[in-house]
Amino acid sequence: MLLQRLSLCAGLPLGPRTRSTFICPRLAKPLTQGKWDWQTCIHSHTHTHACIQYSRLHQRLRITCILSVSLARANGNSYAHRGELRQAKRIVVKLGSAVVTRGDECGLALGRLASVVEQVAMLQNQGREMMIVTSGAVAFGKQRLRHEILLSQSVRQALHSGQNQLKDMSVPVLEARACAAAGQSGLMALYEAMFTQYSTCTAQVLVTNLDFHDDQKRQNLNSTLQELLRMNIVPIINTNDAVVPPPEPNSDLQGVNVISIKDNDSLAARLAVEMKADLLIALSDVEGLYDSPPGSDDAKLIDIFYPGDQQSITYGTKSRVGLGGMEAKVKAALWALQGGTSVVIANGTHPKVTGHVITDIVEGKKVGTFFSEVKPAGPTVEQQTEMARNSGRTLAALHPDQRGAIICHLADLLVEKKEEILAANKTDMDLAANAALLNRLSLSPAKLNSLAIGLRQIALASQDSVGRVLRRTRVAHNLELEQITVPIGVLLVIFEARPDCLPQVSALAIASGNALLAKGGKEAANTNRVLHELTQEALDIHGVKEAVQLVSTREEVEDLCRLDKMIDLIIPRGSSALVRNIQRAAKSIPVLGHSEGICHIYVDSEAAIDKVIKIVRDSKCDYPAACNAMETLLVHRDILRTTLFDQIIDMLRTERVKIHAGPRFASYLTFSPSEVKSLRTEYGDLECCIEVVDSMQEAIDHIHRYGSSHTDVIVTENEDTAEQFLQQLDSACVFWNASSRFADGYRFGLGAEVGISTARIHARGPVGLEGLLTTKWVLRGDGHTAADFSEHGTLKYLHENLPVTQPQPRQMTAQRED
């Protein structure tokens, strides 16, 4: 491993079979790989300098490498945030009995064990120091002893009683210590065989409580483990269950220096503190720590647990196997945390996450329960979501005039507090890294005035949004059914460095009665903070301040996408990479948006020259980075080598558009432009692809194959051809003789938009206020039952469609403020 680290520092390739000899300048003797006595080479400075002679394939290269000190905690304190777990250098992985053993408690769960080994080996090969505290010896021994007993019984009974009594054999109750004695060697052999597949060496260490309470034994244990880690060996530690005495009933975790090793939870905690580990990962058969017993109706998984919170939780029963329950795990975790080791308790048995639970934890992802001594000042994102949902329900129940008043008040605040907004915006701009970022971040008095005008338009459009009757049906006499519009629920809108997005999206959420979680880019943190404060000030006039929440914690986007029980819809606004990442991460939450904007313009053989030039120029050159800009120009074969085609090329060259030739177009040219690498490319710049097709139908087939279902255009004077194109093409926006740049909520008259969707369900195309609503059915009866309409019932279905009349404005529930 040291060789690997040094080769990385020097930028040299290192194959898996490399064998090298080092000459240590402090020892003046050759050392083979894995035998370097690094402790004797440490200088007294902050960094360690080593001159190493590296030989491979008869070539000698001299490397001077600077090795940084460990990434571990600076002052022996545990990590305060999950994101810091990426820095963990020395890690203890505790495998509970429920993780290691099968459901029948006889034998090992080999699939889960193999997955754990793979993750530990991967982290070890990254340069971390891994230790495993494992259960499983008793289960493995029980399996072996049962097999031996059954085999022995079957032989004896076959000799004395005949085969007819084999089925009556029973296995006696096996003593745990005997099972442990029989299983320890087999368990270790299994670990060794598995780790060998990853070229990782292991060593077995059996301990008892006395090894920690006797100073000399504890020092010997520490020295042994340090030596194993130094040699890049993974220690496999377990209690010596063959000789260990029963735990003392009154012995518990007390203080920093006293711990009773009565189960593997306390063993892992004591070992982690003794070895000054950065992280302890305790894998069990539950997702983590709950505020009440898992399985109960109100049980909620605790993301971060603080030492002062243990009085607020209720413990359930312990797992099906093992000695320690969740209470023992929490006590052990708090003891380790007090000793300076960070702790995460997570599920190691779930088939969907077992294969990456350990690596996910080390990467700082929100998995299991993280123990931290540092309690954040503000609420967690789960608490923010809960507050937003509760306040959002009140917001949806307000009178439309009240929601409109909130939006208008926010518009007024944007103008009144513009100096405060612009001052915060200047702070963000001063920290901006490049000119492109400055353009996205920049706010101005004119832009704020424009935002205010847009918000007032949204307020006006919101009057008949929530509660609008879409359909009325008289099912039977005195039984009427209505379909009405309602909010979706809780929206998560993720946007990059565009602070003007926050008031727009907030206004749309308020108008549609939705709660909102807004996650803005860190580049606009100061501007977003001020804008959010103004939004909550506007919401507070009707007591719904918490309906819009700004997520400014250290939550990763991927973690937010896992809140499938709290968030109803995710709307990403940003780069295609951002959208794709969110679509991959949000496996259980619908995502409204598009990952690519590969827009096509098809120039038909009957197209008018003046329209073609105008439409192509505007679609490509007006704003090349927009998602509705043209990326591929399809031309009918008949217009090649015509005046029309020459004018198109001349215009693109004048506008400095780089042309990439499609395969068919390139075949027509002697000296063609650079041939396109992929026909499915979103350039986002003054570049485009030109390809040739034989017909309108071939153009449709090309778009279906290489397009992104965003916006596609036909330019032709033939109405029949145009109508076929409009009907057959399956894109969110399909235009005839119009620029692709019209695919925009403002140009559609929708006011502000939250994005453009290429999804096949819910909203498609530019999504404004209407796209943030769904429907529910309301049935008003007079004691009706389904039996009334059965074969022997007295009522018949009418299913008569009634005229849609909107309900009269309800009496306001709060005093309106002008």
Stockholm file with secondary structure:
# STOCKHOLM 1.0

chainA/1-818         MLLQRLSLCAGLPLGPRTRSTFICPRLAKPLTQGKWDWQTCIHSHTHTHACIQYSRLHQRLRITCILSVSLARANGNSYAHRGELRQAKRIVVKLGSAVVTRGDECGLALGRLASVVEQVAMLQNQGREMMIVTSGAVAFGKQRLRHEILLSQSVRQALHSGQNQLKDMSVPVLEARACAAAGQSGLMALYEAMFTQYSTCTAQVLVTNLDFHDDQKRQNLNSTLQELLRMNIVPIINTNDAVVPPPEPNSDLQGVNVISIKDNDSLAARLAVEMKADLLIALSDVEGLYDSPPGSDDAKLIDIFYPGDQQSITYGTKSRVGLGGMEAKVKAALWALQGGTSVVIANGTHPKVTGHVITDIVEGKKVGTFFSEVKPAGPTVEQQTEMARNSGRTLAALHPDQRGAIICHLADLLVEKKEEILAANKTDMDLAANAALLNRLSLSPAKLNSLAIGLRQIALASQDSVGRVLRRTRVAHNLELEQITVPIGVLLVIFEARPDCLPQVSALAIASGNALLAKGGKEAANTNRVLHELTQEALDIHGVKEAVQLVSTREEVEDLCRLDKMIDLIIPRGSSALVRNIQRAAKSIPVLGHSEGICHIYVDSEAAIDKVIKIVRDSKCDYPAACNAMETLLVHRDILRTTLFDQIIDMLRTERVKIHAGPRFASYLTFSPSEVKSLRTEYGDLECCIEVVDSMQEAIDHIHRYGSSHTDVIVTENEDTAEQFLQQLDSACVFWNASSRFADGYRFGLGAEVGISTARIHARGPVGLEGLLTTKWVLRGDGHTAADFSEHGTLKYLHENLPVTQPQPRQMTAQRED
#=GR chainA/1-818 SS CHHHHHHHHHTCCCCTTCCCEEECTTTCSEEETTCCCGGGGCCSSSSEEEEEEEEETTEEEEEEEEECCCSSCSSSCCCSSGGGGGGCCEEEEEECHHHHBCTTSSSBCHHHHHHHHHHHHHHHHTTCEEEEEECCHHHHHHHHHHHHHHHHHHHHHHHHTCGGGGGGCCCCCCCHHHHHHHHHHHHHHHHHHHHHTTTCEEEEEEECTHHHHSHHHHHHHHHHHHHHHHTTEEEEEEECTTTCCCCCTTCCCBTTTBCCCCSHHHHHHHHHHHTTCSEEEEEESSSSCBSSCTTSTTCCBCSEECGGGGGGCCCCCCCSSSSCCHHHHHHHHHHHHHTTCEEEEEESCCTTTGGGHHHHHHTTCCCSEEECSCCCSSCCHHHHHHHHHHHHHHHHHSCHHHHHHHHHHHHHHHHHTHHHHHHHHHHHHHTCCSHHHHHHHCCCHHHHHHHHHHHHHHHHHGGGTTTCEEEEEEEETTEEEEEEEEECSEEEEEECSCTTHHHHHHHHHHHTTCEEEEECCGGGHHHHHHHHHHHHHHHGGGTCGGGEEECCSSCCHHHHTTCTTTCSEEEEESCHHHHHHHHHHCSSSCBCSCSCCCEEEEECTTCCHHHHHHHHHHHHHSCTTSTTSEEEEEEEGGGTTSHHHHHHHHHHHHTTCEEEECHHHHHTCSSCCCBCSCSSCCCCSSEEEEEEESSHHHHHHHHHHHCCSSEEEEECSCHHHHHHHHHHCCSSEEEESSCGGGCSTTTTTCCSCSEEECCSSSCCEEECSGGGEEEEEEEECSSCCGGGGSTTCSCCCCCEEECCCCCCCCCCSSCCCC
#=GC SS_cons         CHHHHHHHHHTCCCCTTCCCEEECTTTCSEEETTCCCGGGGCCSSSSEEEEEEEEETTEEEEEEEEECCCSSCSSSCCCSSGGGGGGCCEEEEEECHHHHBCTTSSSBCHHHHHHHHHHHHHHHHTTCEEEEEECCHHHHHHHHHHHHHHHHHHHHHHHHTCGGGGGGCCCCCCCHHHHHHHHHHHHHHHHHHHHHTTTCEEEEEEECTHHHHSHHHHHHHHHHHHHHHHTTEEEEEEECTTTCCCCCTTCCCBTTTBCCCCSHHHHHHHHHHHTTCSEEEEEESSSSCBSSCTTSTTCCBCSEECGGGGGGCCCCCCCSSSSCCHHHHHHHHHHHHHTTCEEEEEESCCTTTGGGHHHHHHTTCCCSEEECSCCCSSCCHHHHHHHHHHHHHHHHHSCHHHHHHHHHHHHHHHHHTHHHHHHHHHHHHHTCCSHHHHHHHCCCHHHHHHHHHHHHHHHHHGGGTTTCEEEEEEEETTEEEEEEEEECSEEEEEECSCTTHHHHHHHHHHHTTCEEEEECCGGGHHHHHHHHHHHHHHHGGGTCGGGEEECCSSCCHHHHTTCTTTCSEEEEESCHHHHHHHHHHCSSSCBCSCSCCCEEEEECTTCCHHHHHHHHHHHHHSCTTSTTSEEEEEEEGGGTTSHHHHHHHHHHHHTTCEEEECHHHHHTCSSCCCBCSCSSCCCCSSEEEEEEESSHHHHHHHHHHHCCSSEEEEECSCHHHHHHHHHHCCSSEEEESSCGGGCSTTTTTCCSCSEEECCSSSCCEEECSGGGEEEEEEEECSSCCGGGGSTTCSCCCCCEEECCCCCCCCCCSSCCCC
//
